Amino acid sequence: MTDWAKGAAWMAGEIVPVAEAKIGVTDWGLTHSDVIYDVVTTHKGGFFRLEDHLERFEVSMVSGRFDVGMDRAAMSDALTSMVARSGLRDTYCSMVAARGVPMIPGSRDPLECVCHFYAWVVPYVHVIRPEIVAQGASVWVAKDVRRIPADCVNSRAKNYQWGDFTAGLFEAKEAGFETVVLLDHAGNVTEGPGFNLFAVSGGKVVTADLGVLEGITRRTVLQICAEIGVAAEVRALPVAELMQADEVFLSSSGGGVLPIVRVDDRIYGNGVPGPVAERLSALYWDWTRRAALRTEIPYD
């Protein structure tokens, strides 16, 4: 009997255990990191904001000129059937468009590649483990690496080109910090590996406008702020302003709203999560239960 507890994958119309999923070693998705992807989560058996994630995925595919031969309904069906087969209720579910293999071996022409779609789902992933958030999570501002400029790699298209993030994570880990945020070449805050960053000053929430993925959780946070009357701005966030903020928090599909108590040597709120972040975190999980934002999964 197949054990689906570790997850499942949808590959060319077939659903297999995630450990059995494979792509070819000559696929440009592997050899060139020529991949666009998106991640949607499920909570208690329902996708959260599936249509928003599919819409962003389609925009990313257009930006990267990926044609996988599937429309939104077909991709939605693939994701739904895959999660249903896994039986998992709280998940991290990734949809991927890869460039594929050139029809002529050795070709360097992307027009000769056959793009393809695949997906995989595993138990829910936290970008920072809950016990670390509870104890007080820390962020390092990278010193030796900057965010890849948007005219080099489009940050608004979710991709696997993590060279800058990985270099930053090595810095952060070696300095004893949990994760990293990168600056752009003008000294403004951008984002970190898998999350957007927010600063709170005088009750007002600020998040970066450039060099970032327009996260669906980021969007949710901004919408929650509008609903409860918290002022929010999307604009350049200089690192000096970040260091003078009252609170800092992250937003990610992998954990929702994540309070941060330390950035470099700056301690916020005497080392405990701030009230704005805690309120937004609680409301985020309330939003994951809103029927209008959920797509229920028809498990067998």
Order of alpha helices (4+ residues) and beta strands (2+ residues): beta-beta-alpha-beta-beta-alpha-alpha-beta-beta-alpha-beta-alpha-beta-beta-beta-beta-alpha-beta-alpha-beta-beta-beta-alpha-beta
